[in-house]
Amino acid sequence: MASLVSDSAAKLGQFYAVCIGVDNCTNNATLVSGAFINELNYSPNNVHILNEGDGPTADEVLDTFIN
């Protein structure tokens, strides 16, 4: 079963996640990113967390997608 999932994922390409925490929910972004990595087997290099301070600026979010 694991190889079937891996083969399917390989055919679909790479997946990315951007977890954004804002205001009082910055810890949620960290928890959600852990779920993407540990439960959904996303590559840690493909999971980005934006949750410093009160949350990211619009430019910081766009920079994540551009870079």
C-alpha positions in Angstrom: 0.0 0.0 0.0 2.8 2.5 0.8 4.5 1.9 -2.5 1.1 2.5 -4.3 0.8 5.9 -2.5 4.4 6.7 -3.3 3.9 5.8 -7.0 0.8 7.9 -7.2 2.5 10.9 -5.5 5.4 10.6 -7.9 3.0 10.8 -10.9 1.3 13.9 -9.5 4.5 15.8 -8.8 5.5 17.6 -5.6 3.1 19.2 -3.2 3.7 22.3 -1.2 2.1 23.8 1.9 2.2 27.3 3.3 1.0 27.5 6.9 0.2 31.1 8.0 -0.4 32.0 11.6 -1.9 35.4 12.4 -2.5 37.2 15.7 -3.2 34.7 18.4 -3.1 31.7 16.0 0.6 31.6 15.3 1.0 28.3 17.2 -1.7 26.7 14.9 0.6 27.3 11.9 3.3 25.2 13.6 0.8 22.4 14.5 -0.6 22.3 11.0 2.8 22.2 9.4 3.6 19.2 11.6 0.5 17.4 10.3 1.6 18.0 6.7 5.0 16.6 7.4 4.2 13.7 9.7 0.7 12.6 8.6 0.6 13.5 5.0 4.3 12.9 4.3 5.1 16.2 2.7 8.7 16.9 2.3 9.9 19.3 5.1 11.5 21.4 2.4 8.1 21.9 0.8 6.3 23.0 4.0 6.7 26.7 4.9 5.6 28.3 8.1 4.9 32.0 8.3 4.0 32.9 11.9 6.6 35.3 13.4 5.2 38.1 15.6 1.6 38.9 14.7 1.8 37.1 11.4 3.5 37.7 8.0 3.1 40.7 5.9 1.6 40.4 2.4 5.1 40.7 0.9 6.4 37.8 3.0 3.5 35.6 1.8 4.2 36.5 -1.8 7.9 36.0 -1.4 7.2 32.4 -0.3 5.4 31.6 -3.5 7.8 33.5 -5.8 11.0 31.9 -4.3 
